[in-house]
Amino acid sequence: MIQAVPVTALIIVFLASVWRGYSVARSTGDRAWAFGAAKGRQRLAGLLFAISIAVLGVASGLAAMQPATRFASGGALLAVAGTVIVIVSQIQMGRAWRVGVRDGDAPLFVRHGLFRFSRNPIFAGMILLGLGIALSASIWWGWVALLAFTLACHAQVRIEEAHLGKNFGSAYEQFCHDVPRWIKISK
C-alpha cells in the first residue's frame, strides 16, 4: 500500500539514526547524541525537531491507514529519496556523525560523497522525507509540522556552521565557499 511508504521511511530513518549513534559510540567511545546536553538556541531547535518529527510521525501513521490520496505516489517517492539521502549521508560521515554539537567535540568535517553537493545532506534528506509525509498525508497540520521541522533544521545548521567555523577556521570557510548550504544544482 503506497500510503504506508512514508511512515515506513520515517521508521527506517529513526532506526538507522539509532544504529549510527550506537556504531559511533562503539567505534570511537564518543556519544553521538549531543542534543541531551544542549542549551539555549540548540535546545530550542532540538525541542522543535522532536515535536515536529512526532507530529509528522502521527500524520504519516494516519495517512497509512487511509485510502491513497492523489498525492500518495509523489509523497512516497519523496519519502524514499529523502530516506536514501539521509542513510547514505550518515554512513559517509563516519565517526564525525553527531546529533547536535558540543563544545570541544568536532572530530572532522566531511567533504566527500554527498557532501560535495550539500554541506547538509542529512538535513536536506530529512526535509525531503518530511515533504513526502506532508504531501502524502495531505492534512494542514502535517504542513505546519514540516514548516516547523524546516525552521528547526535551519536553526541547527546555523549553530553547526558556527561550531565548525570555530573549530576548523579557514578550511571550513573554503568548504562553505565551494559547497552550498543546501544543494548544488550545477557547477
MARVO-801437 format. One record per residue: residue number from 1; residue in one letter; x, y, z of N, C-alpha, C in turn. Coordinates in pm, 1 decimal, always signed. Example, Ala and Ser with C-alpha at 12.3 -4.5 7.8 and 13.67 -1.06 7.14 Angstrom:
<rs>
<1,A,<+1319.0,-569.0,+780.0>,<+1230.0,-450.0,+780.0>,<+1320.0,-330.0,+780.0>>
<2,S,<+1285.0,-225.0,+708.0>,<+1367.0,-106.0,+714.0>,<+1290.0,+3.0,+787.0>>
</rs>
This chain:
<rs>
<1,M,<+85.0,-118.2,+0.0>,<+0.0,+0.0,+0.0>,<+89.4,+124.3,+0.0>>
<2,I,<+71.2,+204.6,-98.4>,<+156.8,+321.3,-120.8>,<+150.6,+421.3,-5.3>>
<3,Q,<+37.9,+430.2,+61.9>,<+22.5,+524.8,+172.8>,<+111.3,+490.6,+292.6>>
<4,A,<+153.9,+364.7,+302.2>,<+237.3,+323.1,+415.5>,<+385.4,+352.5,+393.0>>
<5,V,<+423.5,+389.9,+271.5>,<+565.8,+412.9,+241.8>,<+624.8,+525.7,+327.1>>
<6,P,<+560.6,+643.5,+338.3>,<+622.7,+749.2,+418.7>,<+643.9,+712.8,+566.4>>
<7,V,<+546.4,+648.2,+629.1>,<+565.3,+611.0,+770.2>,<+675.3,+505.8,+782.3>>
<8,T,<+681.7,+414.2,+687.2>,<+788.2,+313.9,+686.9>,<+924.4,+381.0,+670.3>>
<9,A,<+931.6,+478.3,+579.7>,<+1056.2,+552.2,+558.9>,<+1099.3,+624.6,+686.2>>
<10,L,<+1003.9,+687.5,+755.2>,<+1036.0,+758.1,+879.6>,<+1088.9,+661.0,+985.3>>
<11,I,<+1028.3,+545.6,+995.4>,<+1074.4,+444.2,+1091.7>,<+1215.3,+397.9,+1055.9>>
<12,I,<+1240.6,+377.6,+927.5>,<+1374.1,+334.9,+883.9>,<+1478.9,+440.3,+918.5>>
<13,V,<+1448.1,+567.5,+894.7>,<+1543.4,+675.0,+929.3>,<+1567.2,+678.2,+1079.9>>
<14,F,<+1461.9,+662.9,+1158.0>,<+1476.6,+660.8,+1303.5>,<+1568.9,+546.1,+1346.2>>
<15,L,<+1542.2,+426.0,+1295.9>,<+1623.0,+309.4,+1333.3>,<+1767.9,+324.4,+1284.4>>
<16,A,<+1785.7,+377.9,+1163.5>,<+1920.6,+399.4,+1111.8>,<+1996.5,+499.6,+1198.4>>
<17,S,<+1927.1,+602.9,+1246.2>,<+1991.4,+704.1,+1330.7>,<+2030.9,+646.4,+1466.0>>
<18,V,<+1944.2,+564.9,+1522.4>,<+1978.2,+498.3,+1649.1>,<+2098.7,+407.1,+1628.6>>
<19,W,<+2097.5,+331.4,+1519.4>,<+2209.0,+242.1,+1490.0>,<+2338.8,+320.2,+1468.4>>
<20,R,<+2331.0,+433.0,+1395.6>,<+2450.1,+514.7,+1373.5>,<+2506.8,+564.4,+1505.7>>
<21,G,<+2417.8,+612.0,+1593.0>,<+2462.6,+658.2,+1724.5>,<+2533.6,+549.2,+1801.8>>
<22,Y,<+2477.1,+429.5,+1798.9>,<+2536.7,+315.0,+1865.9>,<+2671.9,+280.5,+1803.0>>
<23,S,<+2678.0,+280.3,+1669.8>,<+2801.9,+245.7,+1598.7>,<+2913.5,+345.6,+1627.7>>
<24,V,<+2880.4,+475.1,+1626.0>,<+2980.9,+577.9,+1655.0>,<+3031.6,+561.7,+1797.8>>
<25,A,<+2940.7,+540.2,+1891.6>,<+2982.1,+523.4,+2031.5>,<+3069.6,+399.3,+2048.6>>
<26,R,<+3033.0,+291.3,+1983.6>,<+3109.2,+167.6,+1995.7>,<+3248.2,+179.5,+1932.9>>
<27,S,<+3258.5,+246.7,+1817.4>,<+3386.7,+252.4,+1748.3>,<+3479.3,+362.8,+1800.2>>
<28,T,<+3423.3,+469.3,+1856.6>,<+3507.9,+582.0,+1898.4>,<+3505.6,+608.4,+2048.6>>
<29,G,<+3404.4,+558.8,+2115.7>,<+3387.8,+591.1,+2257.2>,<+3316.5,+723.1,+2279.0>>
<30,D,<+3284.8,+794.4,+2170.3>,<+3216.0,+923.5,+2178.0>,<+3064.8,+903.0,+2175.2>>
<31,R,<+2993.9,+982.1,+2253.1>,<+2847.1,+983.0,+2244.3>,<+2808.1,+1072.3,+2127.4>>
<32,A,<+2729.5,+1018.1,+2036.2>,<+2688.7,+1094.1,+1917.6>,<+2566.3,+1181.2,+1944.5>>
<33,W,<+2498.6,+1161.2,+2055.9>,<+2375.0,+1234.5,+2086.5>,<+2408.4,+1355.4,+2171.7>>
<34,A,<+2422.2,+1471.8,+2108.3>,<+2460.6,+1593.7,+2178.9>,<+2340.9,+1679.1,+2219.2>>
<35,F,<+2222.4,+1652.0,+2165.8>,<+2106.0,+1734.2,+2199.1>,<+2069.1,+1726.1,+2347.0>>
<36,G,<+2098.9,+1615.6,+2410.8>,<+2062.9,+1599.6,+2551.3>,<+2127.2,+1703.0,+2642.1>>
<37,A,<+2246.9,+1746.3,+2607.8>,<+2318.8,+1845.1,+2688.8>,<+2308.1,+1985.9,+2629.9>>
<38,A,<+2225.3,+2001.5,+2528.7>,<+2215.3,+2130.3,+2459.1>,<+2154.8,+2237.5,+2549.0>>
<39,K,<+2194.6,+2361.6,+2519.3>,<+2142.1,+2478.3,+2591.2>,<+2103.2,+2584.5,+2490.0>>
<40,G,<+2024.7,+2680.5,+2532.8>,<+1992.4,+2796.1,+2450.3>,<+1921.0,+2761.3,+2321.5>>
<41,R,<+1969.3,+2821.3,+2211.6>,<+1904.8,+2802.4,+2080.5>,<+1906.8,+2657.2,+2035.2>>
<42,Q,<+2016.5,+2585.3,+2063.8>,<+2024.1,+2445.9,+2022.6>,<+1919.9,+2361.4,+2096.4>>
<43,R,<+1895.6,+2393.1,+2221.3>,<+1791.9,+2320.8,+2296.2>,<+1654.7,+2347.0,+2235.2>>
<44,L,<+1629.1,+2472.6,+2197.7>,<+1501.7,+2506.5,+2133.3>,<+1488.2,+2436.5,+1998.4>>
<45,A,<+1597.2,+2434.8,+1920.2>,<+1594.5,+2365.2,+1791.2>,<+1567.9,+2216.4,+1812.4>>
<46,G,<+1631.5,+2157.3,+1911.6>,<+1610.3,+2015.5,+1941.3>,<+1468.0,+1986.1,+1983.1>>
<47,L,<+1410.4,+2074.6,+2062.7>,<+1271.4,+2058.3,+2104.4>,<+1177.4,+2070.0,+1984.6>>
<48,L,<+1203.1,+2168.2,+1898.4>,<+1122.1,+2184.2,+1778.1>,<+1137.1,+2063.5,+1686.2>>
<49,F,<+1258.6,+2008.3,+1675.7>,<+1279.9,+1884.9,+1599.9>,<+1190.0,+1774.9,+1654.5>>
<50,A,<+1200.5,+1751.2,+1784.0>,<+1127.9,+1640.6,+1846.0>,<+977.1,+1653.9,+1825.4>>
<51,I,<+924.1,+1771.9,+1850.7>,<+778.9,+1792.0,+1836.7>,<+736.0,+1777.1,+1691.8>>
<52,S,<+807.6,+1841.0,+1600.5>,<+767.1,+1834.9,+1459.6>,<+781.0,+1694.5,+1402.2>>
<53,I,<+885.0,+1621.5,+1441.1>,<+900.5,+1483.4,+1394.4>,<+787.8,+1396.6,+1450.0>>
<54,A,<+751.9,+1417.5,+1576.7>,<+640.6,+1341.1,+1634.6>,<+511.3,+1369.0,+1558.8>>
<55,V,<+485.7,+1495.1,+1527.8>,<+363.5,+1530.0,+1454.1>,<+367.2,+1470.3,+1313.8>>
<56,L,<+482.9,+1478.0,+1246.8>,<+495.6,+1416.1,+1114.3>,<+477.1,+1264.2,+1123.3>>
<57,G,<+524.9,+1204.8,+1231.4>,<+504.3,+1061.4,+1251.8>,<+357.0,+1026.5,+1265.3>>
<58,V,<+283.9,+1107.0,+1342.3>,<+140.1,+1084.4,+1356.9>,<+70.4,+1103.8,+1221.8>>
<59,A,<+106.5,+1208.6,+1150.5>,<+45.5,+1234.4,+1019.0>,<+71.0,+1118.4,+924.0>>
<60,S,<+194.7,+1067.5,+922.5>,<+226.0,+956.8,+831.9>,<+156.3,+828.1,+874.9>>
<61,G,<+143.5,+807.7,+1006.0>,<+72.0,+689.9,+1055.0>,<-75.5,+694.4,+1019.7>>
<62,L,<-137.5,+810.4,+1036.5>,<-278.6,+826.1,+999.4>,<-297.5,+809.7,+849.0>>
<63,A,<-206.6,+865.3,+771.0>,<-215.6,+853.3,+625.5>,<-205.7,+707.8,+581.3>>
<64,A,<-122.5,+629.7,+651.0>,<-105.6,+488.6,+615.2>,<-233.8,+408.6,+634.2>>
<65,M,<-322.7,+456.5,+720.3>,<-447.6,+384.3,+747.6>,<-563.9,+431.6,+660.1>>
<66,Q,<-536.9,+529.2,+573.7>,<-640.9,+586.3,+488.0>,<-623.0,+537.4,+343.9>>
<67,P,<-728.0,+551.3,+264.0>,<-709.9,+522.8,+120.9>,<-607.9,+619.9,+61.4>>
<68,A,<-539.1,+576.6,-41.9>,<-436.8,+659.1,-104.6>,<-497.0,+787.5,-160.9>>
<69,T,<-429.6,+899.1,-134.6>,<-470.1,+1027.4,-192.4>,<-409.5,+1037.8,-332.1>>
<70,R,<-445.2,+1139.9,-405.1>,<-387.9,+1157.0,-538.6>,<-241.0,+1194.7,-532.6>>
<71,F,<-192.7,+1233.4,-414.7>,<-51.8,+1270.3,-398.0>,<+30.8,+1158.8,-334.1>>
<72,A,<-29.5,+1043.2,-311.7>,<+37.7,+934.8,-240.1>,<+164.4,+887.6,-310.5>>
<73,S,<+159.4,+870.9,-441.2>,<+278.0,+822.1,-513.7>,<+392.5,+923.3,-506.8>>
<74,G,<+361.7,+1051.0,-526.6>,<+464.8,+1154.8,-516.6>,<+521.5,+1162.7,-376.3>>
<75,G,<+433.5,+1154.9,-275.9>,<+479.2,+1157.6,-137.5>,<+568.4,+1039.1,-105.5>>
<76,A,<+530.5,+921.4,-155.0>,<+610.7,+801.3,-131.6>,<+747.7,+813.9,-197.4>>
<77,L,<+750.9,+865.1,-318.8>,<+876.7,+881.2,-391.1>,<+970.1,+979.1,-318.0>>
<78,L,<+916.5,+1092.3,-273.2>,<+996.9,+1189.3,-198.4>,<+1046.6,+1130.4,-66.3>>
<79,A,<+960.2,+1055.5,+1.3>,<+998.3,+994.4,+129.6>,<+1111.6,+894.3,+111.4>>
<80,V,<+1102.8,+812.7,+7.8>,<+1208.8,+714.6,-18.6>,<+1338.8,+785.7,-56.4>>
<81,A,<+1330.2,+885.1,-144.2>,<+1450.4,+960.1,-183.1>,<+1515.1,+1024.8,-60.7>>
<82,G,<+1434.6,+1088.2,+24.1>,<+1487.7,+1150.3,+145.1>,<+1554.1,+1049.2,+236.8>>
<83,T,<+1493.4,+933.1,+250.2>,<+1547.9,+828.2,+336.0>,<+1683.3,+780.2,+284.9>>
<84,V,<+1693.2,+758.0,+155.8>,<+1820.4,+713.4,+96.8>,<+1928.1,+819.4,+120.0>>
<85,I,<+1895.3,+944.6,+97.6>,<+1992.5,+1053.5,+117.9>,<+2038.7,+1058.3,+263.1>>
<86,V,<+1945.4,+1047.5,+357.4>,<+1981.7,+1051.2,+499.4>,<+2075.5,+937.2,+535.3>>
<87,I,<+2040.5,+816.3,+496.4>,<+2119.9,+700.0,+536.1>,<+2257.5,+701.0,+469.5>>
<88,V,<+2263.3,+731.6,+340.6>,<+2392.5,+738.7,+272.1>,<+2479.4,+846.9,+336.5>>
<89,S,<+2421.7,+962.0,+365.4>,<+2497.6,+1072.1,+427.8>,<+2548.0,+1033.9,+566.2>>
<90,Q,<+2465.0,+966.4,+643.5>,<+2507.8,+923.3,+776.9>,<+2627.1,+829.7,+766.7>>
<91,I,<+2622.6,+737.9,+672.5>,<+2734.4,+644.9,+653.7>,<+2859.0,+720.9,+609.0>>
<92,Q,<+2841.8,+814.1,+515.0>,<+2956.1,+889.8,+464.7>,<+3019.5,+977.1,+572.5>>
<93,M,<+2944.5,+1017.1,+673.5>,<+3002.3,+1097.6,+782.3>,<+3095.1,+1016.7,+870.4>>
<94,G,<+3077.9,+886.4,+872.6>,<+3163.8,+802.1,+955.2>,<+3159.7,+843.1,+1101.3>>
<95,R,<+3277.1,+854.5,+1161.7>,<+3284.3,+886.1,+1304.5>,<+3250.3,+1030.8,+1336.5>>
<96,A,<+3235.6,+1116.1,+1234.0>,<+3200.2,+1256.9,+1255.5>,<+3050.2,+1274.6,+1279.5>>
<97,W,<+2970.2,+1170.7,+1255.2>,<+2825.0,+1184.2,+1267.4>,<+2784.2,+1217.0,+1410.9>>
<98,R,<+2702.9,+1319.6,+1424.9>,<+2651.5,+1364.8,+1554.0>,<+2507.7,+1411.8,+1537.8>>
<99,V,<+2435.8,+1412.3,+1646.5>,<+2303.9,+1474.9,+1652.7>,<+2320.1,+1592.5,+1747.4>>
<100,G,<+2337.4,+1712.7,+1690.6>,<+2367.4,+1830.6,+1769.8>,<+2518.2,+1848.2,+1782.1>>
<101,V,<+2559.2,+1955.5,+1848.8>,<+2701.4,+1983.2,+1868.4>,<+2729.0,+2013.4,+2015.7>>
<102,R,<+2852.6,+1984.2,+2055.5>,<+2901.6,+2015.0,+2190.3>,<+3033.1,+2088.5,+2177.3>>
<103,D,<+3060.7,+2177.9,+2269.4>,<+3191.2,+2244.7,+2270.9>,<+3301.1,+2140.5,+2282.0>>
<104,G,<+3405.3,+2159.6,+2204.1>,<+3519.1,+2068.0,+2209.2>,<+3497.5,+1938.4,+2133.9>>
<105,D,<+3383.2,+1922.7,+2069.4>,<+3351.7,+1797.3,+2001.9>,<+3336.8,+1824.2,+1852.3>>
<106,A,<+3446.5,+1815.9,+1780.8>,<+3445.2,+1834.1,+1635.4>,<+3555.3,+1746.8,+1576.3>>
<107,P,<+3525.7,+1617.4,+1560.3>,<+3631.9,+1527.9,+1513.6>,<+3680.4,+1559.6,+1372.5>>
<108,L,<+3591.8,+1601.5,+1283.5>,<+3627.5,+1638.3,+1147.9>,<+3502.6,+1686.9,+1075.7>>
<109,F,<+3520.9,+1748.8,+961.5>,<+3405.0,+1776.9,+878.0>,<+3425.2,+1702.5,+746.6>>
<110,V,<+3316.1,+1657.4,+689.2>,<+3319.9,+1567.4,+575.5>,<+3305.7,+1646.1,+445.9>>
<111,R,<+3387.7,+1610.5,+347.1>,<+3386.5,+1681.0,+218.7>,<+3364.7,+1588.0,+99.9>>
<112,H,<+3344.0,+1461.0,+123.5>,<+3330.0,+1365.8,+13.4>,<+3184.3,+1318.5,+0.6>>
<113,G,<+3160.9,+1237.6,-101.0>,<+3027.5,+1181.1,-120.8>,<+2923.2,+1289.5,-144.7>>
<114,L,<+2808.8,+1275.9,-81.2>,<+2701.2,+1373.2,-97.0>,<+2738.0,+1510.0,-42.8>>
<115,F,<+2838.9,+1515.8,+42.1>,<+2883.8,+1643.3,+99.4>,<+2957.7,+1729.9,-3.8>>
<116,R,<+2980.7,+1677.2,-123.5>,<+3035.1,+1759.3,-232.7>,<+2925.4,+1846.6,-293.4>>
<117,F,<+2798.9,+1809.7,-270.6>,<+2685.1,+1879.6,-330.5>,<+2604.7,+1961.0,-229.9>>
<118,S,<+2621.6,+1930.1,-103.1>,<+2549.0,+1998.0,+4.0>,<+2629.6,+1986.8,+132.0>>
<119,R,<+2638.1,+2097.0,+206.4>,<+2704.3,+2089.4,+337.0>,<+2615.8,+2017.0,+437.3>>
<120,N,<+2487.3,+2000.2,+403.9>,<+2390.8,+1942.7,+498.0>,<+2299.2,+1840.9,+431.2>>
<121,P,<+2355.9,+1735.9,+369.7>,<+2267.7,+1641.6,+300.3>,<+2174.8,+1564.3,+393.9>>
<122,I,<+2214.7,+1544.1,+518.2>,<+2124.5,+1474.4,+610.8>,<+2000.6,+1559.8,+635.4>>
<123,F,<+2020.6,+1687.3,+665.6>,<+1904.5,+1775.3,+684.8>,<+1821.9,+1786.0,+557.4>>
<124,A,<+1888.5,+1798.7,+441.9>,<+1815.1,+1807.6,+315.1>,<+1732.4,+1681.8,+292.1>>
<125,G,<+1790.2,+1566.5,+320.2>,<+1716.5,+1440.5,+306.5>,<+1599.5,+1431.5,+402.8>>
<126,M,<+1620.6,+1476.9,+525.1>,<+1512.3,+1473.9,+624.1>,<+1398.8,+1568.7,+584.9>>
<127,I,<+1432.7,+1684.1,+530.8>,<+1329.0,+1776.8,+484.5>,<+1253.3,+1715.0,+367.4>>
<128,L,<+1324.2,+1647.8,+278.0>,<+1260.0,+1579.2,+165.8>,<+1165.9,+1469.7,+217.0>>
<129,L,<+1209.7,+1394.4,+315.6>,<+1124.0,+1293.6,+379.2>,<+1000.4,+1359.5,+439.4>>
<130,G,<+1019.4,+1469.0,+512.0>,<+905.4,+1541.6,+570.1>,<+810.2,+1593.0,+464.8>>
<131,L,<+864.7,+1640.2,+352.4>,<+781.0,+1685.8,+241.6>,<+698.7,+1569.9,+185.9>>
<132,G,<+761.5,+1454.1,+175.0>,<+688.7,+1335.3,+129.7>,<+575.9,+1298.5,+223.6>>
<133,I,<+600.0,+1310.8,+352.8>,<+496.5,+1280.8,+451.7>,<+382.6,+1381.7,+441.3>>
<134,A,<+417.1,+1509.9,+438.4>,<+313.5,+1613.6,+432.0>,<+229.9,+1599.8,+304.3>>
<135,L,<+295.7,+1572.5,+193.6>,<+225.0,+1557.1,+66.6>,<+133.5,+1435.0,+68.9>>
<136,S,<+184.0,+1325.6,+119.4>,<+106.1,+1201.8,+125.2>,<-11.0,+1212.6,+223.0>>
<137,A,<+13.6,+1274.0,+337.8>,<-91.9,+1285.8,+439.1>,<-198.1,+1386.8,+398.4>>
<138,S,<-155.5,+1491.9,+330.5>,<-247.9,+1596.8,+281.9>,<-339.6,+1651.8,+390.7>>
<139,I,<-279.5,+1679.9,+507.9>,<-354.6,+1744.6,+615.8>,<-278.6,+1870.5,+657.5>>
<140,W,<-354.4,+1973.9,+690.9>,<-292.7,+2104.2,+714.7>,<-187.7,+2101.1,+824.3>>
<141,W,<-211.6,+2027.9,+932.2>,<-115.6,+2029.2,+1041.5>,<+10.5,+1949.4,+1007.8>>
<142,G,<+5.7,+1862.7,+908.0>,<+126.8,+1797.9,+857.8>,<+217.9,+1899.4,+790.5>>
<143,W,<+155.9,+1993.6,+717.3>,<+232.8,+2100.6,+652.6>,<+291.4,+2196.5,+756.5>>
<144,V,<+217.0,+2222.4,+862.3>,<+268.3,+2307.9,+970.2>,<+388.3,+2240.0,+1037.4>>
<145,A,<+376.7,+2107.9,+1059.1>,<+488.1,+2033.1,+1119.3>,<+610.2,+2035.7,+1027.9>>
<146,L,<+588.9,+2024.9,+897.0>,<+700.5,+2032.7,+802.7>,<+767.5,+2169.8,+809.8>>
<147,L,<+688.1,+2274.8,+816.3>,<+744.3,+2409.5,+828.7>,<+825.2,+2422.0,+957.6>>
<148,A,<+770.5,+2374.2,+1068.4>,<+841.8,+2379.4,+1195.6>,<+971.7,+2298.6,+1188.6>>
<149,F,<+965.3,+2181.7,+1125.5>,<+1084.1,+2097.6,+1112.0>,<+1190.8,+2168.6,+1027.8>>
<150,T,<+1148.3,+2230.8,+918.7>,<+1241.2,+2302.7,+831.6>,<+1306.3,+2419.5,+905.6>>
<151,L,<+1228.6,+2491.4,+985.1>,<+1284.2,+2601.3,+1065.0>,<+1384.4,+2548.4,+1167.6>>
<152,A,<+1353.9,+2434.5,+1228.7>,<+1446.9,+2373.9,+1324.3>,<+1576.6,+2333.2,+1254.4>>
<153,C,<+1565.4,+2276.7,+1135.0>,<+1684.7,+2240.2,+1057.8>,<+1769.5,+2363.0,+1028.5>>
<154,H,<+1704.6,+2469.8,+983.8>,<+1777.0,+2592.7,+951.2>,<+1849.2,+2647.6,+1075.1>>
<155,A,<+1780.2,+2648.7,+1188.4>,<+1842.3,+2697.9,+1312.5>,<+1961.4,+2610.4,+1351.8>>
<156,Q,<+1945.7,+2478.8,+1342.7>,<+2054.1,+2388.9,+1380.2>,<+2171.7,+2400.9,+1284.7>>
<157,V,<+2144.5,+2418.2,+1156.8>,<+2252.1,+2436.6,+1058.8>,<+2335.7,+2558.8,+1094.8>>
<158,R,<+2271.1,+2668.1,+1132.4>,<+2344.6,+2789.8,+1171.4>,<+2434.0,+2763.6,+1293.0>>
<159,I,<+2382.1,+2688.6,+1389.2>,<+2459.5,+2654.1,+1509.0>,<+2580.0,+2568.1,+1470.2>>
<160,E,<+2557.0,+2468.7,+1385.0>,<+2665.8,+2380.2,+1343.5>,<+2770.0,+2453.7,+1259.5>>
<161,E,<+2725.4,+2546.1,+1174.5>,<+2820.8,+2623.8,+1094.9>,<+2912.7,+2706.4,+1184.9>>
<162,A,<+2857.7,+2769.3,+1285.5>,<+2940.3,+2847.5,+1378.6>,<+3038.6,+2755.3,+1451.7>>
<163,H,<+2992.1,+2640.2,+1492.7>,<+3075.3,+2543.4,+1563.5>,<+3190.8,+2494.9,+1474.3>>
<164,L,<+3158.9,+2457.6,+1350.9>,<+3262.1,+2408.2,+1259.6>,<+3358.4,+2519.8,+1219.0>>
<165,G,<+3305.1,+2640.9,+1199.3>,<+3391.5,+2754.5,+1166.6>,<+3491.4,+2782.1,+1277.3>>
<166,K,<+3445.0,+2774.1,+1401.3>,<+3532.0,+2796.7,+1517.3>,<+3639.6,+2688.5,+1528.3>>
<167,N,<+3603.7,+2564.8,+1494.9>,<+3696.6,+2453.3,+1510.6>,<+3788.8,+2430.2,+1391.5>>
<168,F,<+3746.7,+2467.5,+1270.9>,<+3826.1,+2436.1,+1152.7>,<+3868.6,+2558.3,+1072.3>>
<169,G,<+3828.8,+2678.3,+1114.4>,<+3876.9,+2803.3,+1056.2>,<+3870.5,+2812.4,+905.2>>
<170,S,<+3984.2,+2845.0,+844.3>,<+3987.7,+2873.4,+700.5>,<+3953.2,+2751.5,+615.7>>
<171,A,<+3984.2,+2632.0,+661.9>,<+3948.1,+2511.6,+585.2>,<+3796.5,+2500.2,+573.9>>
<172,Y,<+3725.7,+2530.4,+682.5>,<+3579.5,+2524.9,+676.9>,<+3523.9,+2641.6,+595.8>>
<173,E,<+3585.2,+2757.8,+606.1>,<+3541.6,+2872.7,+524.8>,<+3552.8,+2840.6,+376.3>>
<174,Q,<+3661.0,+2775.0,+336.3>,<+3677.8,+2736.2,+195.7>,<+3570.7,+2635.0,+155.5>>
<175,F,<+3542.3,+2540.5,+242.5>,<+3437.5,+2441.6,+218.0>,<+3303.1,+2512.1,+197.5>>
<176,C,<+3273.7,+2611.2,+281.5>,<+3149.3,+2688.3,+267.9>,<+3146.0,+2764.5,+135.4>>
<177,H,<+3261.0,+2811.6,+91.8>,<+3269.1,+2882.0,-36.6>,<+3244.8,+2786.0,-152.9>>
<178,D,<+3294.9,+2663.2,-142.2>,<+3287.8,+2565.5,-251.1>,<+3155.3,+2489.7,-257.9>>
<179,V,<+3091.9,+2469.2,-143.1>,<+2972.2,+2383.2,-136.6>,<+2857.2,+2462.0,-73.7>>
<180,P,<+2741.4,+2463.1,-138.6>,<+2628.1,+2538.3,-83.4>,<+2570.8,+2473.3,+43.4>>
<181,R,<+2502.6,+2554.8,+118.4>,<+2441.8,+2507.9,+242.7>,<+2342.6,+2393.7,+217.6>>
<182,W,<+2263.0,+2405.5,+113.2>,<+2156.7,+2306.9,+92.5>,<+2181.8,+2213.7,-24.8>>
<183,I,<+2191.4,+2263.5,-146.4>,<+2212.6,+2172.0,-259.0>,<+2278.1,+2244.2,-376.0>>
<184,K,<+2374.3,+2173.4,-436.4>,<+2441.9,+2225.9,-556.2>,<+2370.0,+2166.7,-677.5>>
<185,I,<+2313.7,+2254.5,-757.1>,<+2238.4,+2208.7,-873.3>,<+2327.1,+2203.3,-996.7>>
<186,S,<+2414.8,+2299.3,-1013.9>,<+2504.2,+2299.4,-1130.3>,<+2641.0,+2351.3,-1088.8>>
<187,K,<+2734.9,+2334.2,-1177.6>,<+2871.8,+2377.1,-1148.4>,<+2888.1,+2522.5,-1161.4>>
</rs>
